[in-house]
Amino acid sequence: MKKLLGLATATAMLLGTTAPSFAADTLALVVSTLNNPFFVTLKEGAEEKAGELGYELLVLDSQNDPAKELAAVEDVLNKDVKLLMINPTDSDAVRSAIRAANRKDVPVVTLDRGASGGDVISHVASDNIQGGMAAADLIAATLGGSGKVVELQGVPGTSAARDRGDGFNSKIAESAGIEVVASQAADFDRTKGLNVMENILQAQPEIDAVFAHNDEMALGAIKAIEAAKRDIVVVGFDGTDDAVAAVKDGSMLATVAQQAAMIGALGVEAADMILKGETVPEYTPVPLQLIQK
């Protein structure tokens, strides 16, 4: 009898390791890109919290492509996940993916970036407008209320880029002596931040400060500024490890730090509440912190 029990146990263990199981406790997380340390940290925060609460977490990478995002969502919906968490590539384009989940009665939670359509139960994100305003206040104070500023925008169409830009521009406009001489998209990408900043430096002989909608673009801009041997202060957004290191070594003035891991963790907590039939807030703000030397 013991031998039979042992064989049954071994067989069950073997099946558990070779066949994926998508039970009632499986959540899906579709991330805009895992080629960005911020979203890697967000994923890790979600994974840790899912483990604590006893959920399996299926993670897919959209690679910053709305078409791949839709395909990823359709893939997880075919695996019968019970809830979809999504960090959109684009706030408008994501509507198709969310509506696909709605048709299957799979609840949706958005993380970091919002959606402009579809039925979303809860949204977890930093207050990007306030973050943009904090960056503007710091730059205005650093420049003494007078100077020329460049804005490097994130991916057009994302709520994060729109809100950070709105917050920054509304606040910087209060300083009559500060002029935004260039505002261009670099898509939250370090290499694009470098290339766009190189072009702006050639076109603009006077620049005193740069506000980048994320740290990756800020770090790219710093490389361009250093190569041009210009003295320009740079403020980023996200609080990634590389950016914090740049603040410490003096190459970056500051970063508006989001708590990426907390966004992921709070998303899983919201998912847990939804699946238990509990009421969740439509929007959960995650605190920001200005990191400077």
C-alpha positions in Angstrom: 0.0 0.0 0.0 2.9 2.3 0.9 4.4 1.7 -2.5 1.2 2.5 -4.3 0.9 5.8 -2.3 4.4 6.6 -3.1 3.8 6.0 -6.8 0.7 8.1 -6.8 2.5 11.0 -5.0 5.4 10.8 -7.5 3.0 10.9 -10.4 1.2 13.9 -9.0 4.4 15.7 -8.5 5.5 15.0 -12.1 2.2 16.2 -13.5 2.5 19.4 -11.4 5.9 20.1 -12.9 5.2 19.3 -16.5 1.7 20.6 -17.1 0.8 24.3 -16.4 -2.1 24.8 -14.1 -4.5 27.7 -14.4 -6.8 27.3 -11.5 -9.2 29.7 -9.8 -6.3 31.5 -8.1 -4.4 32.5 -11.3 -4.0 36.2 -12.1 -2.6 37.7 -15.3 -0.3 40.7 -15.6 0.4 42.2 -19.0 3.2 44.7 -18.9 3.9 47.4 -21.5 7.6 46.5 -21.6 10.1 44.6 -19.5 12.9 46.4 -21.3 12.6 49.2 -18.7 13.8 48.7 -15.1 10.7 50.5 -13.7 8.3 47.9 -15.1 10.6 45.1 -14.1 10.3 46.3 -10.5 6.6 46.7 -10.8 6.4 43.1 -12.0 8.5 41.9 -9.1 6.3 43.7 -6.6 3.3 42.0 -8.1 5.0 38.6 -8.0 5.9 39.0 -4.4 2.5 40.0 -3.3 0.8 37.3 -5.4 3.0 34.7 -3.6 2.1 36.1 -0.2 -1.6 35.9 -1.0 -1.5 32.4 -2.6 -2.0 33.4 -6.2 -0.3 32.2 -9.3 0.8 35.1 -11.5 1.1 34.8 -15.3 3.2 37.7 -16.7 3.4 38.7 -20.4 5.4 41.4 -22.1 3.8 43.6 -24.7 7.1 45.0 -25.9 5.6 48.5 -26.2 3.4 47.2 -29.1 -0.4 47.6 -28.9 -0.9 44.7 -31.3 1.3 42.4 -29.1 -0.5 43.7 -26.1 -3.9 42.6 -27.6 -2.4 39.3 -28.5 -1.0 38.8 -25.0 -4.4 39.6 -23.4 -6.2 37.2 -25.8 -3.7 34.6 -24.9 -4.2 34.9 -21.1 -8.0 35.0 -21.6 -7.8 31.7 -23.4 -6.1 30.3 -20.3 -9.1 31.1 -18.2 -7.4 33.5 -15.8 -9.7 35.0 -13.2 -8.5 38.6 -13.3 -6.4 40.7 -15.7 -4.0 43.4 -14.5 -2.6 45.5 -17.3 0.0 48.2 -17.7 -1.1 49.7 -21.0 1.2 50.5 -23.9 -1.2 53.3 -24.9 -4.2 54.5 -23.1 -6.4 54.6 -26.2 -5.2 51.4 -27.9 -5.6 49.3 -24.8 -9.4 49.7 -25.1 -9.6 46.7 -27.5 -7.8 44.5 -25.0 -9.9 45.6 -22.1 -13.1 45.1 -24.0 -11.9 41.5 -24.9 -11.6 40.9 -21.1 -15.0 42.5 -20.5 -16.6 40.1 -23.0 -15.3 37.2 -21.1 -16.4 38.7 -17.7 -12.8 38.9 -16.6 -12.3 41.8 -14.2 -9.6 44.4 -15.1 -7.2 46.4 -13.0 -4.9 49.0 -14.7 -1.5 49.8 -13.3 0.6 53.0 -13.7 -1.1 54.0 -16.9 -4.9 54.4 -17.3 -7.3 53.4 -20.1 -9.6 55.7 -22.0 -12.2 53.1 -22.6 -13.5 49.7 -21.6 -14.7 48.6 -18.1 -11.9 48.9 -15.6 -12.8 48.2 -12.0 -9.7 49.8 -10.4 -6.7 51.9 -11.3 -3.5 51.9 -9.3 -0.9 54.6 -10.1 1.1 57.5 -8.8 -0.3 61.0 -9.1 1.6 61.9 -12.2 0.2 65.4 -12.4 1.5 66.2 -8.9 4.8 64.6 -9.9 5.1 66.9 -12.9 4.3 69.9 -10.8 7.0 68.9 -8.3 9.6 68.7 -11.1 8.5 72.2 -12.3 8.8 73.6 -8.8 12.3 72.2 -8.3 13.5 73.5 -11.7 12.0 76.9 -11.1 13.7 77.2 -7.7 17.0 75.9 -9.0 17.0 78.4 -11.9 15.8 81.3 -9.7 12.7 81.7 -11.8 14.5 82.5 -15.0 15.9 80.3 -17.8 15.3 78.1 -20.8 13.9 74.5 -20.3 13.5 71.4 -22.4 10.8 68.8 -21.9 11.4 65.2 -23.1 8.0 63.6 -23.4 7.1 59.9 -22.9 5.1 57.7 -25.3 2.4 59.9 -26.9 -1.1 58.7 -25.9 -0.1 57.2 -22.5 -1.8 58.7 -19.5 1.5 58.9 -17.7 3.1 61.1 -20.4 0.0 63.3 -20.7 -0.4 63.8 -16.9 3.3 64.4 -16.2 3.4 66.9 -19.0 0.2 68.6 -17.9 1.4 69.0 -14.4 4.8 70.2 -15.4 3.6 72.8 -18.0 0.8 74.1 -15.8 3.3 74.8 -13.0 6.2 76.0 -15.0 3.9 78.5 -16.7 3.6 80.3 -13.3 7.3 81.4 -13.6 7.2 84.2 -16.2 10.9 84.1 -16.6 11.1 80.5 -17.6 10.6 79.5 -21.3 10.1 76.0 -22.6 12.2 76.1 -25.7 11.6 72.5 -26.9 9.2 69.7 -26.1 9.7 66.5 -28.0 8.7 62.8 -27.5 11.5 60.3 -26.8 9.1 57.5 -25.9 10.4 56.7 -22.4 13.5 55.2 -24.0 17.1 55.9 -23.0 18.6 55.7 -26.5 15.8 57.9 -27.9 16.4 60.3 -25.1 20.0 60.6 -26.1 19.2 61.1 -29.8 16.5 63.6 -29.3 18.6 65.6 -26.8 21.5 65.6 -29.2 19.3 67.2 -31.9 17.8 69.7 -29.4 21.3 70.7 -28.2 22.3 71.5 -31.8 19.2 73.6 -32.3 19.2 75.4 -29.0 22.3 77.3 -28.0 20.8 78.2 -24.6 19.4 75.5 -22.3 19.4 75.6 -18.5 17.3 72.6 -17.5 15.7 69.4 -18.8 12.6 67.7 -17.4 12.3 64.1 -18.7 9.0 62.2 -18.2 11.0 59.2 -17.1 14.5 58.4 -15.8 15.5 56.4 -18.9 15.1 59.5 -21.1 16.8 61.6 -18.5 19.8 59.3 -18.4 20.0 59.4 -22.2 19.8 63.2 -22.1 22.7 63.4 -19.6 24.9 61.4 -22.0 24.2 63.9 -24.8 24.8 66.9 -22.5 28.1 65.5 -21.2 29.3 64.8 -24.7 28.4 68.4 -25.7 30.2 69.7 -22.6 27.1 71.8 -21.6 26.1 72.7 -18.1 22.4 71.8 -17.9 20.5 70.4 -14.9 18.3 67.4 -15.5 15.2 66.1 -13.6 13.8 62.6 -14.3 10.8 60.6 -13.1 10.5 57.1 -11.6 13.3 56.7 -9.1 15.0 53.8 -10.8 18.3 52.5 -9.4 20.4 54.1 -12.2 18.7 57.4 -11.7 19.2 57.4 -7.9 22.9 56.6 -8.5 23.0 59.6 -11.0 21.5 61.9 -8.4 24.1 60.7 -5.8 27.0 61.3 -8.2 25.7 64.7 -9.1 25.0 64.1 -12.8 21.2 64.3 -12.3 19.6 67.0 -10.2 16.7 64.9 -9.0 14.2 62.2 -9.8 10.5 62.1 -8.9 10.4 58.6 -7.5 7.5 56.4 -8.0 7.2 53.3 -5.9 7.0 50.7 -8.7 7.0 47.7 -6.5 4.2 49.2 -4.5 2.1 49.8 -7.6 2.5 46.1 -8.5 1.7 44.9 -5.0 -1.3 47.2 -4.6 -2.6 45.9 -7.9 -2.5 42.4 -6.6 -4.2 43.5 -3.4 -7.0 45.1 -5.4 -7.3 41.9 -7.5 -7.6 39.9 -4.3 -10.4 42.1 -3.0 -12.3 42.0 -6.3 -12.2 38.2 -6.4 -13.5 38.1 -2.8 -16.4 40.3 -3.7 -15.1 43.2 -1.7 -15.5 46.9 -2.7 -12.3 48.5 -4.1 -11.6 52.1 -4.8 -11.7 53.2 -8.5 -8.4 54.9 -8.0 -5.6 54.1 -5.6 -2.9 56.8 -5.5 0.7 55.7 -4.7 2.8 58.3 -2.9 5.7 60.0 -4.7 9.0 61.1 -3.3 11.4 63.7 -4.7 15.0 62.3 -4.5 17.8 64.9 -4.7 21.3 65.1 -3.4 
